[in-house]
Amino acid sequence: MDISHTTSAINHATASVSGGAASQLGADLHSFLTLLIAQVSNQDPLEPMDSTAFVSQLAQLTQVEQSVVTNSNLERIDSRLRYVESLSDVQLIGREVTVPTDRIELRDGVASATYYLSNEAESVTVSIRAADGTVLYELTGQPGSPRTAHAVTWDGLDSEGLPVPDGVFEVVVEAVDAQGRAVAYETTAITRVEELSFRGGQALLILRNGGDAYPGSVTSVR
C-alpha cells in the first residue's frame, strides 16, 4: 500500500470541501462589491444613501470568511489525524484479527467461530454452508444464553463424515425463542489482514476470508 497516495486522497477531499466554500464566498463578495459600486455611482448627490446596511453586510461577509478559514484549518487538522491513524492501521497487515463476519475459514481441517445472541433462545442450530448455500454440516442443541460468547468448532467433516477441502465457508445461526420468534445474532471469526484500503477517506481492512472490516470493529489481534 502506498501511504503517499492515501495522504493525497485525504488532503484532496479536505481541500475540495473548504475550497468550495471559499470559492462561493469569493463569488458572493464580488457580487456584493459590484452592487455597492453601482449604487454609489448612481446615488442622488442631494440624498446620499445610508451606508449602514452595506457596512453591516460587509461585516457579515467578513465573519463568514473567518469561519471558512477556521473550518479549513480544522479540516486540515482532521486529515492529519486520519493520516496518523492510518499509519497505526498499517501495523495490522499480516496479523490475525477477530472481526464480525459470517465467513469461517477451514484451514488444516479446523475452523472456528463465535456467536452472540441478542436475547435468550430456546433452540439454536449452527450450520456451515458452501458458497452456493449447500449445508455441509449442522450443529444442533447449541447454547442459547444471550450476550455471551459461544464458541463453535468444526472439524472439517461434512454430514456424511467426509473431509471437506480447506476454504472459506458461511456460518449461519438459526436461533428462536420460546415463542418461536427468531433471535438476532452476530458471528465473529479469526482471519488475517491482507491489505489496508481506503474508501471515502476511511481505512478498510481487506481480509484473507474475502471480506473486509473497519479497524474499529476489530476485537482482538494476534
SEVEXRO-851041 format. One record per residue (C-alpha): x, y, z; residue in one letter. Coordinates in nm, 2 decimals. Layout:
<vexzas>
VEXZA,px,py,pz,aa
VEXZA,X,Y,Z,A
...
</vexzas>
This chain:
<vexzas>
VEXZA,px,py,pz,aa
VEXZA,0.00,0.00,0.00,M
VEXZA,0.13,0.35,-0.09,D
VEXZA,0.08,0.58,0.20,I
VEXZA,0.16,0.88,-0.01,S
VEXZA,-0.14,0.81,-0.23,H
VEXZA,-0.36,0.78,0.08,T
VEXZA,-0.24,1.11,0.22,T
VEXZA,-0.30,1.28,-0.12,S
VEXZA,-0.66,1.14,-0.13,A
VEXZA,-0.74,1.26,0.22,I
VEXZA,-0.59,1.61,0.15,N
VEXZA,-0.77,1.63,-0.18,H
VEXZA,-1.11,1.56,-0.01,A
VEXZA,-1.04,1.82,0.25,T
VEXZA,-0.94,2.08,0.00,A
VEXZA,-1.25,2.02,-0.21,S
VEXZA,-1.48,2.09,0.09,V
VEXZA,-1.31,2.40,0.22,S
VEXZA,-1.21,2.52,-0.13,G
VEXZA,-1.57,2.50,-0.25,G
VEXZA,-1.69,2.72,0.04,A
VEXZA,-1.41,2.97,-0.02,A
VEXZA,-1.50,2.99,-0.39,S
VEXZA,-1.86,3.06,-0.31,Q
VEXZA,-1.76,3.32,-0.06,L
VEXZA,-1.54,3.49,-0.32,G
VEXZA,-1.83,3.50,-0.57,A
VEXZA,-2.07,3.65,-0.30,D
VEXZA,-1.81,3.91,-0.21,L
VEXZA,-1.76,4.01,-0.57,H
VEXZA,-2.13,4.04,-0.63,S
VEXZA,-2.17,4.25,-0.31,F
VEXZA,-1.89,4.49,-0.42,L
VEXZA,-2.03,4.52,-0.77,T
VEXZA,-2.37,4.61,-0.63,L
VEXZA,-2.21,4.86,-0.38,L
VEXZA,-2.01,5.03,-0.66,I
VEXZA,-2.32,5.05,-0.88,A
VEXZA,-2.54,5.21,-0.61,Q
VEXZA,-2.27,5.45,-0.50,V
VEXZA,-2.21,5.56,-0.87,S
VEXZA,-2.58,5.62,-0.92,N
VEXZA,-2.69,5.77,-0.59,Q
VEXZA,-2.85,6.11,-0.57,D
VEXZA,-2.58,6.36,-0.45,P
VEXZA,-2.85,6.56,-0.27,L
VEXZA,-2.98,6.25,-0.09,E
VEXZA,-2.68,6.02,-0.04,P
VEXZA,-2.75,5.66,0.05,M
VEXZA,-2.73,5.53,0.41,D
VEXZA,-2.41,5.32,0.43,S
VEXZA,-2.51,5.14,0.75,T
VEXZA,-2.67,4.85,0.57,A
VEXZA,-2.36,4.80,0.35,F
VEXZA,-2.13,4.81,0.64,V
VEXZA,-2.34,4.55,0.83,S
VEXZA,-2.34,4.32,0.52,Q
VEXZA,-1.97,4.36,0.48,L
VEXZA,-1.91,4.27,0.84,A
VEXZA,-2.13,3.96,0.79,Q
VEXZA,-1.92,3.86,0.49,L
VEXZA,-1.61,3.91,0.69,T
VEXZA,-1.74,3.68,0.97,Q
VEXZA,-1.83,3.42,0.71,V
VEXZA,-1.48,3.44,0.56,E
VEXZA,-1.32,3.39,0.91,Q
VEXZA,-1.55,3.09,0.96,S
VEXZA,-1.44,2.94,0.63,V
VEXZA,-1.07,2.99,0.72,V
VEXZA,-1.13,2.83,1.06,T
VEXZA,-1.32,2.53,0.91,N
VEXZA,-1.04,2.49,0.66,S
VEXZA,-0.78,2.48,0.93,N
VEXZA,-0.99,2.23,1.13,L
VEXZA,-1.03,2.01,0.82,E
VEXZA,-0.65,2.01,0.77,R
VEXZA,-0.60,1.90,1.14,I
VEXZA,-0.86,1.63,1.09,D
VEXZA,-0.69,1.50,0.78,S
VEXZA,-0.36,1.48,0.96,R
VEXZA,-0.51,1.29,1.24,L
VEXZA,-0.67,1.04,1.00,R
VEXZA,-0.32,1.00,0.84,Y
VEXZA,-0.16,0.92,1.17,V
VEXZA,-0.44,0.68,1.24,E
VEXZA,-0.39,0.51,0.91,S
VEXZA,-0.02,0.46,0.99,L
VEXZA,-0.12,0.27,1.30,S
VEXZA,-0.37,0.06,1.10,D
VEXZA,-0.08,-0.04,0.86,V
VEXZA,0.06,-0.25,1.15,Q
VEXZA,-0.24,-0.48,1.12,L
VEXZA,-0.13,-0.61,0.78,I
VEXZA,-0.02,-0.97,0.82,G
VEXZA,-0.17,-1.00,1.16,R
VEXZA,-0.46,-1.23,1.26,E
VEXZA,-0.76,-1.04,1.39,V
VEXZA,-1.11,-1.12,1.52,T
VEXZA,-1.38,-0.93,1.34,V
VEXZA,-1.76,-0.96,1.30,P
VEXZA,-1.81,-1.18,0.99,T
VEXZA,-2.02,-1.47,0.87,D
VEXZA,-1.72,-1.62,0.68,R
VEXZA,-1.54,-1.91,0.85,I
VEXZA,-1.21,-2.03,0.73,E
VEXZA,-1.13,-2.41,0.72,L
VEXZA,-0.75,-2.44,0.75,R
VEXZA,-0.57,-2.77,0.81,D
VEXZA,-0.90,-2.93,0.87,G
VEXZA,-1.01,-2.70,1.16,V
VEXZA,-1.24,-2.39,1.16,A
VEXZA,-1.38,-2.19,1.45,S
VEXZA,-1.62,-1.91,1.51,A
VEXZA,-1.81,-1.74,1.79,T
VEXZA,-2.17,-1.63,1.80,Y
VEXZA,-2.36,-1.39,2.03,Y
VEXZA,-2.74,-1.38,2.08,L
VEXZA,-2.93,-1.06,2.15,S
VEXZA,-3.19,-1.25,2.36,N
VEXZA,-3.25,-1.58,2.52,E
VEXZA,-3.30,-1.86,2.27,A
VEXZA,-3.49,-2.18,2.32,E
VEXZA,-3.33,-2.36,2.02,S
VEXZA,-3.00,-2.28,1.84,V
VEXZA,-2.86,-2.45,1.53,T
VEXZA,-2.54,-2.36,1.37,V
VEXZA,-2.48,-2.46,1.01,S
VEXZA,-2.17,-2.45,0.79,I
VEXZA,-2.26,-2.38,0.43,R
VEXZA,-2.08,-2.37,0.09,A
VEXZA,-2.08,-2.07,-0.13,A
VEXZA,-2.39,-2.20,-0.32,D
VEXZA,-2.59,-2.23,0.01,G
VEXZA,-2.55,-2.61,0.04,T
VEXZA,-2.55,-2.71,0.41,V
VEXZA,-2.23,-2.91,0.47,L
VEXZA,-2.26,-2.96,0.85,Y
VEXZA,-2.50,-2.87,1.13,E
VEXZA,-2.46,-2.84,1.50,L
VEXZA,-2.78,-2.86,1.69,T
VEXZA,-2.87,-2.80,2.05,G
VEXZA,-2.62,-2.52,2.09,Q
VEXZA,-2.62,-2.28,2.39,P
VEXZA,-2.89,-2.01,2.39,G
VEXZA,-2.79,-1.77,2.66,S
VEXZA,-2.78,-1.41,2.55,P
VEXZA,-2.49,-1.16,2.52,R
VEXZA,-2.24,-1.44,2.58,T
VEXZA,-1.96,-1.56,2.36,A
VEXZA,-2.04,-1.91,2.23,H
VEXZA,-1.75,-2.09,2.06,A
VEXZA,-1.82,-2.31,1.76,V
VEXZA,-1.55,-2.55,1.63,T
VEXZA,-1.58,-2.75,1.30,W
VEXZA,-1.35,-3.04,1.23,D
VEXZA,-1.39,-3.01,0.85,G
VEXZA,-1.61,-3.31,0.81,L
VEXZA,-1.94,-3.29,0.63,D
VEXZA,-2.27,-3.45,0.74,S
VEXZA,-2.15,-3.78,0.58,E
VEXZA,-1.83,-3.78,0.77,G
VEXZA,-1.62,-3.70,0.46,L
VEXZA,-1.34,-3.44,0.48,P
VEXZA,-1.41,-3.11,0.32,V
VEXZA,-1.12,-2.93,0.14,P
VEXZA,-0.98,-2.62,0.31,D
VEXZA,-1.16,-2.30,0.21,G
VEXZA,-1.39,-2.02,0.32,V
VEXZA,-1.75,-2.11,0.42,F
VEXZA,-2.05,-1.94,0.56,E
VEXZA,-2.16,-1.98,0.92,V
VEXZA,-2.53,-1.94,0.98,V
VEXZA,-2.70,-1.94,1.32,V
VEXZA,-3.07,-2.02,1.34,E
VEXZA,-3.20,-1.92,1.68,A
VEXZA,-3.56,-1.90,1.81,V
VEXZA,-3.71,-1.81,2.15,D
VEXZA,-3.98,-2.00,2.34,A
VEXZA,-4.25,-1.83,2.13,Q
VEXZA,-4.08,-1.94,1.81,G
VEXZA,-3.96,-1.59,1.72,R
VEXZA,-3.62,-1.55,1.55,A
VEXZA,-3.34,-1.42,1.78,V
VEXZA,-3.09,-1.18,1.63,A
VEXZA,-2.73,-1.28,1.64,Y
VEXZA,-2.38,-1.18,1.54,E
VEXZA,-2.09,-1.40,1.45,T
VEXZA,-1.72,-1.34,1.47,T
VEXZA,-1.42,-1.53,1.34,A
VEXZA,-1.04,-1.51,1.32,I
VEXZA,-0.88,-1.42,0.98,T
VEXZA,-0.57,-1.24,0.86,R
VEXZA,-0.54,-0.88,0.73,V
VEXZA,-0.41,-0.89,0.38,E
VEXZA,-0.43,-0.53,0.28,E
VEXZA,-0.53,-0.18,0.40,L
VEXZA,-0.75,0.01,0.16,S
VEXZA,-0.94,0.34,0.18,F
VEXZA,-1.30,0.42,0.09,R
VEXZA,-1.43,0.77,0.12,G
VEXZA,-1.13,0.86,0.33,G
VEXZA,-1.19,0.58,0.58,Q
VEXZA,-0.94,0.29,0.64,A
VEXZA,-1.08,-0.05,0.55,L
VEXZA,-0.91,-0.39,0.62,L
VEXZA,-0.91,-0.63,0.33,I
VEXZA,-0.93,-0.98,0.49,L
VEXZA,-0.80,-1.32,0.39,R
VEXZA,-1.15,-1.47,0.41,N
VEXZA,-1.26,-1.25,0.12,G
VEXZA,-1.44,-0.99,0.33,G
VEXZA,-1.35,-0.66,0.47,D
VEXZA,-1.39,-0.47,0.80,A
VEXZA,-1.33,-0.13,0.96,Y
VEXZA,-1.03,-0.12,1.20,P
VEXZA,-1.27,-0.01,1.48,G
VEXZA,-1.46,-0.34,1.45,S
VEXZA,-1.15,-0.55,1.54,V
VEXZA,-1.20,-0.71,1.88,T
VEXZA,-0.86,-0.89,1.91,S
VEXZA,-0.52,-0.90,1.74,V
VEXZA,-0.26,-1.17,1.75,R
</vexzas>
